[in-house]
Each structure stands twice: as structure tokens, then as C-alpha cells.
């Protein structure tokens, strides 16, 4: 497939996004940027959130992980369903009752300024690293199959893509992203379905036959009953539940779209509809992973897990159409997670760190500040992607889930403590708890899984492995890490309680 043809479709896709941004950002203001004037259609939000939740990482890493992890990832998806129910019926009513623009404002009203800043900080840290890991993965694929062949360096590809994302989010913010996410989710899902159909046909079988072959290989196994394994089903389900609560319900990027909907009932319908569709879509990605490995075995294709899908889709075996569909689907999966991340980080920094909503400045001055922050985050993203390029990590989805378990734990602890108790905190110690708790969780995880850290850090940890063998006896902490971290934070907050009248929330 000619890289010039693929490149022309990438440019055409961006032109379409810019056209959507032009029409949706007319007459926009700061309220449009932050919460879409609270006038978003819930069905559009629900559909667009699918693309934001999945991203380019899901598009290549979930199928790529099937050979070693079977369909175990679906255990996490089942946990998501429980987490989304908590978001719909506990967190959404709270956010609407308090009429929040940034969800971290709740922490200030409940505990004071320190909790507010700590919550915003951990969101900014987690979202910045997570979004850039996703961005790096997709850019590296585009670079390998298109831009390297055109002689364009990696840094230039990154710079241009971020500049284009900046262009279509600069004015409209959430108001624009609601529509671009819908467009991009459509492109991603159509690409997913078409690729499955084409690859199954190329294998000379049908869907039933492909599933039978996957079953013979053991790929379709969903539940892992090994208690010591990191993918033990209860760990994945419980971990998935709290990952959903933290990474969606306590995440400004996801929630600013939900609170842009007109009322509570529509926002709840949005969450529950989105969660049901997400189950089906993730099953399709796992099915895709199974047939990719079957096809690779038939044709003696060997490559890294994250490169499997693009290697097959862009090979000379298929017609140019499948390559074009793959590229469009891939960038459709990428941009909802990146444009939303930059917009939400801008919102969080402006409101939670700078206090722009409390400023006495004019609307024009506030907009100027917001645009500077937005541009600054784009520069930060550029630098972070180059750092990921230097690290050159693969199978990024496990890194993202691990990092989320460390950084979202304090948010989970703070919000659960605020909702479940009426206790007052010694405000000056909140930061200490929010730093110590994730460090303890990180140490515990390193003791549980020294092999993972040896691989990621490229160092030998023999002493740690000996300690791990004597304490954990092969038990691996999985996605329950975020719950452990949240519990550490919760206990730490209990320790720093004091007598006094609770903040009204």
C-alpha cells in the first residue's frame, strides 16, 4: 500500500475534523469550552465516550494481548459494568447537585483547598502520562508504516499531529469534542467490524469456524481461576470496577462530558448506555485478537503484540482498501483520547490550579489565559511522546493500568472518604497522605511482581525477588492495585481526622 495514499487519507480526515470544529465552535466561550454550555445531547455523549474510553491502545494492545492473556481482559470489562453503575447512581447525582464545572471542586467544599489541589494534581499527572502513552503508541505505528517511508522524522510527525489536534480543540473545547468524538467513534467501530470480516474471509472460514479454532487454541477462555495469578477473575472484576470508578467517575476528562448533558436523568442514561455498548465492543476487539493470531500462524507472521494488527492490515496480502480502513480506524481511536485529554487538562489546570472561575478578570482575559494553558499542554505532550519514544516500550495497556492504579488511588480514597464519612480532616496533612499511600502501594506491587518491574526498568532485582518469594509465594497483585491504594489513602485520612464541623457538600 503506497504510503502517499495512506498519508492523503490522514490529511483528509484532519480536514473533516477541522470542518466540524469550525461549525461547532462558532460563538463559543469559556463555558462552551469547559462544559459545553450544559446543553449536550446524551446520546451523542454516550456514543462519543466509547472512542474516548477505548483509544488507540485498545485498538492494538487488547487484540495483541490475546495470545498470552486469552480473553481474560473481558473480566475487567465485567468489572467496568459494576463501576459504571456506581458512577451513574452515586457520583452523577452528587456532581449535578453541586453544579460542578470541575469535579475536584467537590474536594474543596468537603475538605478544603489542600484536598482540591491534591485531587487536581493526581488527575493531571495520571492523565498526562496515560494520554501520552496512548499517543506514542499510535504515532509509532503511523511512523513505521507511513512517515518513515516518506522520510519524515518521528518528532515532525508528532509535532504536526499535535498542532492539528490543537487547531480543532482550541476554541470549542467540550462543545466541539462531543461532535468530533462521535465522528471518530463511528470511524473506529466501522473499521473494527470491516477488519474482522475481511480477515475471517481471508482465513477461508466463517465466524463460527473462527471461534472454534480460537477455542481449540484456548484463546476464548474468559475466567482465570488461579488465585495467585494477576489475572485471577475476582482481581480483574473488582479491579475493573474501581478502575471504572476512578478513571471515569473521578476523571475530569470523562466527567466534563457527562456534566455537559442537560440533566441528571440524561446523564445517567448516557453512562448506562455507554457501558452496555462498551461490553460488546470489547468482545469484538478480543475476537479480532483471536483471528489475528490464527491468521498470523497460518501465514508464518511473527511480530511484537502491539504491531500484529497493523502488520497484517497493512501487508500486501489485502487490497489497499483494508489498509485505508485500518489507518482511519486507528486515528479515529487515537484522537478522542488525546483531544479530550488536552481539553480536560486545560479545564482542570485553569479551574482547579489557577482558580480561573473565581477570578475577577474579564471574559477576554480568562480566555487568553485558557488558550495559553491549552497551548502549554500541547507542548508538554510533544515532549512526553519523545520521552516514550526513547523508552520504546511495547504492550502499553498493562503499563497504563498499572500507572492508573498508582495515581488514581488517592482520588479514590479522597472521594470515598468524603462520601462515606462525615469526618473532618487536618488539612495540612492531606498532601502527605496522598503521597505516602501510592508509594506504599507501589512498594507492595514491586514486592508482588518483581519480574514486571525488572522487564520495564531493564534492571536486575534479585533481592526483591527473594523477598517476594518468601512473602507472596507466587501471588501477583493485579488490577486490585487501585483498590489497595485507595484503602491506604482512606486509612491515612482516618488517621488525620479531627473534631469539627464538616464542610457542606
Phi, psi and omega in degrees: 000127183295127178298332179294322178293315178299319180297321180296326177288325175299314180296317179299322179296317178297321179300319178297317178297320180294325177294317177299316181298322181299314184284329183273342184263358180296131180074017182283155176222191181297323179293324176298317183295316187280315186223019174060029181060018182051044184225024183280146176284125187297328181291321177294319180297314181300314182293316181294329180293338178299313179296320180295319183290324186277305178065177180294335179295312177300323185297328181244326186280323179294310174300322182293337182271357185294323184299321182260335185246007181051219177261023183300333180302333181294337174299320178296319180298321177297322175296324178304319182304316179295318180295319180294329176295319177297317179300314185295320190251356176241306187281316181303312178301323179296315183294321180288322179301322182269357177054052187276145168263314169251131183293341182282350173298331177304319183294326177291317180293331182270319187237341182117180188297320183300316179295320179300311182293321180296316179300314180296320181298313183292328174295312181301317180298309184293314183292323180297312181291314182298314181295324180286329174297318178295316181297316180301316184301313184288319178298322181296326177290314177300321180296314183297318188261346181235298195283328174300321181289340177264000179077019179266125182290159183302316183297324181289320176301313180299315182299314182293316181298316179293323178297319179292320176298319179300319182300315186271356176249352189301318185263307190281331181058229182301321181302320178284318186297327177306319182278319180293325177297321179297314178299316185288323177297320177301313179298319181294313184291320176298317178298318179300310183295315181297317180297320178299312182299314183295316183290320177300316179297320180294335178280352179075032181219187174241185184296320178296317179295319179297319180295320179298318178296320177296320180297319178298324179282348182087004183296328189277003179294123184263317188256125176262119185261008177279108185301325184284339184290148177295338181258019174307138193300323180292324177297315181292317182292312179294316178298318178299321179300312183282334172296317179296315180300314184284312188277351173242303185290332180249020184247122184298324181300313183286319186283334180292336174285320180293318181280001172275353178283153190301317185212173184300313185300317178294322179295321178292320176299321178302309183297314184289323177294314179302317183293322179294316180294325182298325178299312181296316183296318179294325175298320178297320179295321178292320177299318177301317179301318179298313182288332176296316180290324176296315179296319180298320179294321179296327188248016177053044178263124176234130180198172178295149183308315182289345180261356186298307183300307180296325180299315181287314184296326184258012178286169181283352182295320183266163178290167180299335183299316182296325177294319179295316180298318179298314182297316179296317179296321181294312179289333174293328177283329182288307195292326177300328181279332183272314181296320178294324180295312180297320180294315182291324177295321176298313180300312182297314182294318182294315186275313188274326181266311183273343182067038185298327180290343179259357183290149178269005182292167179285165178301323180294318179294319179296320180295319179298318177297314181299320180293322178296317179296316180301315179295322181295321178292327176297319177296317179300318178300319180300313180296317182296321179297320178295327176293316177298324178298319180293323179287322176057051180276154178238169184048063191289339186299324180290327176294317181298315180295321179294314181295322177297321179299328179279315190272334179272350179303312178300323177296316179298317179294315182296311182292318181294323178295319180293322183279322188270344181234168174244021186279155179255143183252152168283104192301327185291346181259358184299315180300319181300315179297316183291342176267318183293318183302309178294329177294319176296317179297321179296315179299317180296319180293322178296322177293324181285322187229062181297330180299319181298316183287327174301316182293316184286323184268352179058043177224163178263134182233062184297318180297317179298322180292323178293317178296318180300316181297323182281330183267312188264339177052044177091354179289132180245127173288130179252227182285359173286358179305319182295326177290317178301315179298316178298321178294317176303316179295315181301313180296318178300320178292325176299322182294329184259022177286157177216166177284146179156174181274129182296145174295141177286133180230000000 
